[in-house]
């Protein structure tokens, strides 16, 4: 498989159960070893990085699980769900998180 994303782009994978969507996503994030090929991010080969180098990258790359009942809690407000990844990074102030979430939801 080969694909390229523009800056700020997003990629959605759809397909039959068991076709490899989750395996591909986990391989891109370095969570499972590659069976072949290579993965490049911003011109850098990332499939051979060590654990320490991955820390910064995981703030930029994210996996959203396909089970909506596991990833979208109906008891939480959507703005709180969208804010979770930003809060987990621990690098944004509350005001910055609120500003970013508002922008995402407006789009």
RODREN-356320 format. One line per 10 residues: number of its first residue (from 1); their letters; for each residue x, y, z of N, C-alpha, C, O, CB. Coordinates in Angstrom, 2 decimals. Glycine has a CB too. Layout:
NUM) A) X Y Z X Y Z X Y Z X Y Z X Y Z  ...
This chain:
1) XXXXXXXXXX) 0.85 -1.16 0.00 0.00 0.00 0.00 0.90 1.23 0.00 1.93 1.26 0.67 -0.97 -0.01 1.21  0.50 2.21 -0.74 1.24 3.46 -0.79 0.25 4.61 -0.83 -0.70 4.59 -1.61 2.18 3.49 -2.01  0.47 5.61 0.00 -0.36 6.81 -0.03 0.45 7.99 0.48 1.46 7.82 1.15 -1.65 6.62 0.81  -0.03 9.17 0.14 0.64 10.40 0.54 -0.43 11.37 1.03 -1.51 11.46 0.44 1.46 11.02 -0.64  -0.14 12.09 2.10 -1.07 13.05 2.66 -0.50 14.45 2.55 0.70 14.65 2.75 -1.41 12.72 4.12  -1.34 15.41 2.24 -0.93 16.82 2.25 -0.86 17.29 3.70 -1.48 16.69 4.58 -1.91 17.70 1.41  -0.12 18.35 3.95 -0.03 18.92 5.29 -1.42 19.22 5.82 -2.25 19.80 5.11 0.84 20.20 5.29  -1.70 18.82 7.04 -3.00 19.04 7.66 -4.06 18.06 7.23 -5.21 18.16 7.65 -3.46 20.42 7.36  -3.69 17.11 6.39 -4.65 16.14 5.88 -4.95 15.04 6.87 -4.26 14.88 7.88 -4.14 15.54 4.60  -5.96 14.29 6.56 -6.35 13.13 7.36 -6.65 11.98 6.41 -7.00 12.19 5.25 -7.60 13.45 8.27
11) XXXXXXXXXX) -6.49 10.79 6.90 -6.74 9.61 6.09 -7.70 8.70 6.84 -7.50 8.40 8.02 -5.42 8.86 5.77  -8.75 8.27 6.16 -9.67 7.31 6.72 -9.58 6.02 5.95 -9.60 6.03 4.72 -11.11 7.85 6.71  -9.47 4.91 6.64 -9.42 3.60 6.00 -10.73 2.88 6.25 -11.20 2.81 7.39 -8.22 2.75 6.51  -11.31 2.35 5.19 -12.53 1.57 5.34 -12.32 0.23 4.65 -11.52 0.13 3.72 -13.76 2.31 4.75  -13.02 -0.77 5.10 -12.90 -2.08 4.48 -13.53 -3.14 5.35 -13.96 -2.89 6.47 -11.43 -2.43 4.21  -13.58 -4.32 4.79 -14.16 -5.47 5.49 -13.43 -5.75 6.79 -12.26 -5.40 6.95 -14.13 -6.72 4.59  -14.11 -6.37 7.70 -13.50 -6.80 8.94 -12.38 -7.79 8.61 -12.57 -8.72 7.83 -14.55 -7.43 9.90  -11.21 -7.58 9.21 -10.10 -8.50 9.02 -9.23 -8.21 7.80 -8.34 -8.99 7.49 -10.62 -9.86 8.91  -9.47 -7.08 7.10 -8.70 -6.80 5.88 -7.36 -6.12 6.16 -6.56 -5.95 5.24 -9.52 -5.94 4.95  -7.11 -5.71 7.41 -5.81 -5.14 7.75 -5.80 -3.68 8.10 -4.72 -3.10 8.23 -4.91 -5.35 6.64
21) XXXXXXXXXX) -6.94 -3.05 8.26 -6.99 -1.61 8.59 -6.25 -1.33 9.90 -5.36 -0.47 9.96 -8.45 -1.13 8.69  -6.62 -2.06 10.94 -6.00 -1.83 12.25 -4.53 -2.22 12.24 -3.71 -1.56 12.88 -6.74 -2.60 13.34  -4.19 -3.28 11.53 -2.78 -3.69 11.45 -1.94 -2.62 10.76 -0.83 -2.33 11.19 -2.65 -5.03 10.69  -2.48 -2.04 9.69 -1.77 -0.97 9.00 -1.57 0.23 9.92 -0.48 0.79 10.00 -2.52 -0.55 7.74  -2.63 0.64 10.61 -2.54 1.79 11.52 -1.52 1.52 12.62 -0.73 2.41 12.95 -3.92 2.11 12.13  -1.54 0.34 13.19 -0.58 0.01 14.26 0.86 -0.01 13.73 1.79 0.40 14.43 -0.92 -1.36 14.88  1.04 -0.46 12.50 2.37 -0.47 11.90 2.86 0.96 11.65 4.02 1.28 11.90 2.36 -1.27 10.56  1.97 1.82 11.17 2.33 3.22 10.94 2.78 3.87 12.24 3.71 4.68 12.24 1.15 4.01 10.34  2.13 3.54 13.34 2.46 4.11 14.65 3.60 3.40 15.35 3.95 3.75 16.48 1.25 4.10 15.53  4.19 2.39 14.70 5.31 1.68 15.29 4.93 0.75 16.42 5.78 0.38 17.22 6.30 2.66 15.79
31) XXXXXXXXXX) 3.67 0.37 16.49 3.20 -0.51 17.56 3.39 -1.98 17.24 3.41 -2.82 18.14 1.75 -0.24 17.85  3.54 -2.30 15.96 3.83 -3.66 15.53 4.93 -3.58 14.46 5.02 -2.58 13.76 2.55 -4.38 14.98  5.74 -4.62 14.34 6.80 -4.58 13.32 6.24 -4.71 11.91 5.18 -5.31 11.70 7.81 -5.70 13.57  6.95 -4.14 10.95 6.55 -4.25 9.54 6.92 -5.62 9.00 7.96 -6.18 9.35 7.20 -3.13 8.70  6.07 -6.14 8.13 6.39 -7.37 7.42 7.26 -7.05 6.21 7.96 -7.93 5.69 5.09 -8.11 6.98  7.24 -5.81 5.75 8.03 -5.37 4.61 7.78 -3.91 4.34 6.87 -3.31 4.92 7.70 -6.20 3.37  8.57 -3.32 3.49 8.39 -1.92 3.12 8.95 -0.96 4.15 9.74 -1.34 5.01 6.95 -1.63 2.91  8.54 0.29 4.06 9.01 1.32 4.98 7.93 2.37 5.17 7.00 2.47 4.37 10.31 1.97 4.45  8.06 3.15 6.23 7.11 4.21 6.55 7.90 5.50 6.71 8.87 5.57 7.46 6.28 3.87 7.84  7.46 6.52 5.99 8.12 7.83 6.04 7.13 8.88 6.52 5.96 8.87 6.14 8.69 8.21 4.65
41) XXXXXXXXXX) 7.61 9.78 7.38 6.79 10.88 7.89 7.63 12.14 7.80 8.71 12.24 8.38 6.32 10.62 9.37  7.11 13.12 7.05 7.81 14.39 6.84 9.23 14.18 6.32 10.17 14.85 6.74 7.85 15.19 8.14  9.36 13.25 5.39 10.64 12.99 4.74 11.60 12.12 5.53 12.70 11.85 5.05 11.29 14.26 4.45  11.22 11.69 6.71 12.09 10.86 7.55 11.53 9.45 7.65 10.33 9.26 7.84 12.24 11.49 8.98  12.39 8.47 7.51 11.96 7.08 7.68 11.75 6.84 9.16 12.66 7.02 9.97 13.01 6.07 7.08  10.54 6.43 9.53 10.21 6.30 10.96 10.03 4.86 11.42 9.90 4.62 12.63 8.97 7.06 11.25  10.00 3.90 10.52 9.76 2.52 10.94 10.95 1.89 11.65 10.84 0.79 12.18 9.38 1.67 9.75  12.08 2.57 11.67 13.27 2.02 12.34 13.68 2.85 13.55 14.78 2.68 14.07 14.42 1.94 11.36  12.81 3.75 13.99 13.14 4.61 15.12 13.11 3.85 16.43 12.40 2.85 16.57 12.18 5.79 15.19  13.88 4.33 17.39 13.87 3.76 18.72 12.73 4.33 19.55 12.05 5.27 19.13 15.20 4.01 19.41
51) XXXXXXXXXX) 12.54 3.78 20.71 11.43 4.17 21.60 11.45 5.66 21.94 10.40 6.30 21.92 11.49 3.36 22.89  12.59 6.21 22.24 12.69 7.63 22.63 12.28 8.55 21.48 11.59 9.55 21.70 14.12 7.96 23.07  12.70 8.22 20.27 12.36 9.05 19.10 10.87 9.04 18.80 10.34 9.99 18.24 13.13 8.57 17.87  10.19 7.97 19.18 8.75 7.85 18.93 7.93 8.78 19.81 6.83 9.17 19.43 8.30 6.42 19.14  8.43 9.15 20.96 7.64 9.96 21.91 7.12 11.23 21.26 5.93 11.53 21.37 8.48 10.32 23.12  7.98 11.98 20.60 7.54 13.21 19.95 6.60 12.96 18.79 5.65 13.72 18.58 8.74 13.99 19.47  6.86 11.91 18.04 6.01 11.61 16.88 4.60 11.22 17.27 3.65 11.52 16.54 6.63 10.50 16.07  4.44 10.57 18.38 3.11 10.12 18.78 2.20 11.28 19.14 0.99 11.10 19.28 3.20 9.16 19.96  2.77 12.47 19.30 1.93 13.65 19.49 1.34 14.11 18.17 0.34 14.83 18.15 2.74 14.79 20.13  1.95 13.70 17.07 1.51 14.12 15.74 0.66 13.05 15.04 -0.18 13.38 14.20 2.70 14.45 14.88
61) XXXXXXXXXX) 0.88 11.80 15.37 0.17 10.69 14.71 -0.78 10.06 15.70 -0.43 9.85 16.86 1.18 9.63 14.15  -1.98 9.75 15.25 -2.95 9.23 16.19 -3.86 8.21 15.52 -4.22 8.35 14.35 -3.78 10.36 16.78  -4.20 7.20 16.27 -5.10 6.15 15.82 -6.46 6.37 16.48 -6.54 6.53 17.70 -4.54 4.73 16.16  -7.52 6.37 15.68 -8.88 6.47 16.20 -9.54 5.12 15.95 -9.69 4.71 14.80 -9.69 7.64 15.53  -9.92 4.44 17.01 -10.46 3.09 16.88 -11.81 3.11 16.18 -12.56 4.07 16.28 -10.59 2.44 18.24  -12.10 2.03 15.47 -13.29 1.97 14.63 -14.58 1.66 15.41 -15.67 1.82 14.85 -13.10 0.95 13.57  -14.49 1.24 16.63 -15.67 0.92 17.42 -16.21 2.19 18.06 -15.62 2.67 19.03 -15.35 -0.16 18.50  -17.30 2.77 17.56 -17.78 4.05 18.09 -18.22 3.96 19.54 -18.18 4.97 20.25 -18.93 4.55 17.25  -18.64 2.79 20.00 -19.06 2.66 21.39 -17.87 2.65 22.33 -18.00 3.00 23.51 -19.89 1.40 21.56  -16.70 2.25 21.83 -15.50 2.25 22.66 -14.82 3.61 22.63 -14.20 4.00 23.62 -14.53 1.15 22.19
71) XXXXXXXXXX) -14.92 4.34 21.53 -14.19 5.60 21.40 -15.03 6.84 21.64 -14.49 7.90 21.95 -13.58 5.68 20.04  -16.35 6.73 21.51 -17.23 7.88 21.73 -18.22 7.55 22.86 -19.22 6.87 22.64 -18.00 8.26 20.42  -17.92 8.04 24.03 -18.75 7.79 25.19 -19.99 8.68 25.12 -19.87 9.90 25.16 -17.96 8.05 26.51  -21.19 8.10 25.00 -22.40 8.91 24.87 -22.72 9.76 26.10 -23.59 10.64 26.03 -23.56 8.02 24.57  -22.05 9.53 27.19 -22.28 10.31 28.41 -21.38 11.54 28.49 -21.52 12.36 29.40 -22.05 9.45 29.63  -20.46 11.67 27.55 -19.55 12.82 27.54 -19.93 13.76 26.41 -20.44 13.34 25.38 -18.08 12.36 27.39  -19.67 15.06 26.63 -19.91 16.04 25.58 -18.84 15.89 24.51 -17.70 15.56 24.82 -19.92 17.48 26.16  -19.21 16.14 23.26 -18.29 15.96 22.14 -17.06 16.85 22.30 -15.95 16.44 21.95 -19.00 16.27 20.81  -17.23 18.06 22.83 -16.06 18.94 23.00 -15.06 18.34 24.00 -13.86 18.54 23.87 -16.50 20.35 23.46  -15.56 17.63 24.99 -14.67 16.97 25.95 -13.93 15.80 25.32 -12.76 15.56 25.61 -15.46 16.50 27.18
81) XXXXXXXXXX) -14.63 15.06 24.45 -14.02 13.93 23.75 -12.93 14.42 22.80 -11.86 13.83 22.73 -15.07 13.12 22.99  -13.21 15.49 22.08 -12.23 16.05 21.14 -11.02 16.60 21.90 -9.90 16.56 21.39 -12.88 17.17 20.28  -11.23 17.11 23.09 -10.14 17.69 23.89 -9.21 16.64 24.49 -8.06 16.96 24.81 -10.72 18.54 24.99  -9.66 15.41 24.65 -8.88 14.37 25.33 -7.45 14.21 24.79 -6.51 14.21 25.59 -9.59 13.06 25.22  -7.25 14.08 23.47 -5.87 13.91 22.99 -4.98 15.11 23.29 -3.79 14.95 23.56 -5.88 13.66 21.50  -5.55 16.31 23.24 -4.76 17.51 23.54 -4.39 17.55 25.02 -3.27 17.93 25.38 -5.54 18.79 23.16  -5.32 17.15 25.87 -5.04 17.10 27.30 -3.99 16.05 27.62 -3.13 16.26 28.48 -6.32 16.81 28.09  -4.05 14.91 26.93 -3.11 13.81 27.18 -1.68 14.21 26.86 -0.74 13.70 27.47 -3.50 12.59 26.36  -1.51 15.10 25.89 -0.16 15.54 25.53 0.48 16.35 26.64 1.70 16.33 26.80 -0.19 16.35 24.24  -0.33 17.06 27.40 0.19 17.85 28.52 1.01 19.06 28.11 1.77 19.58 28.92 1.01 16.98 29.38
91) XXXXXXXXXX) 0.88 19.51 26.87 1.70 20.63 26.40 0.88 21.89 26.13 1.44 22.92 25.76 2.44 20.23 25.15  -0.44 21.82 26.30 -1.31 22.95 25.99 -1.99 23.46 27.26 -2.33 22.68 28.15 -2.36 22.56 24.94  -2.18 24.77 27.33 -2.93 25.36 28.44 -4.41 25.07 28.23 -4.83 24.71 27.13 -2.66 26.89 28.56  -5.19 25.24 29.27 -6.64 25.02 29.17 -7.24 25.94 28.10 -8.07 25.51 27.30 -7.33 25.27 30.55  -6.80 27.21 28.08 -7.30 28.15 27.08 -6.96 27.73 25.66 -7.80 27.85 24.76 -6.75 29.52 27.35  -5.75 27.23 25.45 -5.33 26.78 24.12 -6.13 25.56 23.69 -6.51 25.45 22.53 -3.82 26.47 24.10  -6.38 24.66 24.62 -7.18 23.48 24.30 -8.59 23.91 23.90 -9.13 23.42 22.91 -7.24 22.51 25.51  -9.18 24.81 24.66 -10.54 25.27 24.34 -10.58 25.96 22.98 -11.53 25.78 22.22 -11.06 26.23 25.42  -9.56 26.76 22.66 -9.49 27.45 21.38 -9.38 26.45 20.23 -10.07 26.57 19.22 -8.30 28.42 21.36  -8.50 25.46 20.39 -8.31 24.45 19.34 -9.56 23.60 19.14 -9.95 23.33 18.00 -7.13 23.56 19.68
101) XXXXXXX) -10.19 23.18 20.23 -11.40 22.38 20.13 -12.50 23.16 19.43 -13.20 22.62 18.58 -11.86 21.92 21.52  -12.67 24.43 19.79 -13.70 25.26 19.16 -13.44 25.36 17.65 -14.38 25.30 16.87 -13.73 26.67 19.79  -12.18 25.51 17.24 -11.84 25.58 15.84 -12.14 24.28 15.11 -12.66 24.29 13.99 -10.39 25.94 15.68  -11.82 23.17 15.74 -12.08 21.85 15.15 -13.58 21.65 14.96 -14.03 21.22 13.90 -11.48 20.72 16.03  -14.35 21.96 15.98 -15.79 21.74 15.90 -16.45 22.72 14.92 -17.45 22.37 14.29 -16.43 21.89 17.28  -15.92 23.91 14.78 -16.46 24.87 13.82 -16.26 24.36 12.39 -17.14 24.48 11.54 -15.78 26.25 13.99  -15.07 23.78 12.14 -14.81 23.21 10.80 -15.74 22.06 10.52 -15.67 21.46 9.44 -13.34 22.74 10.67
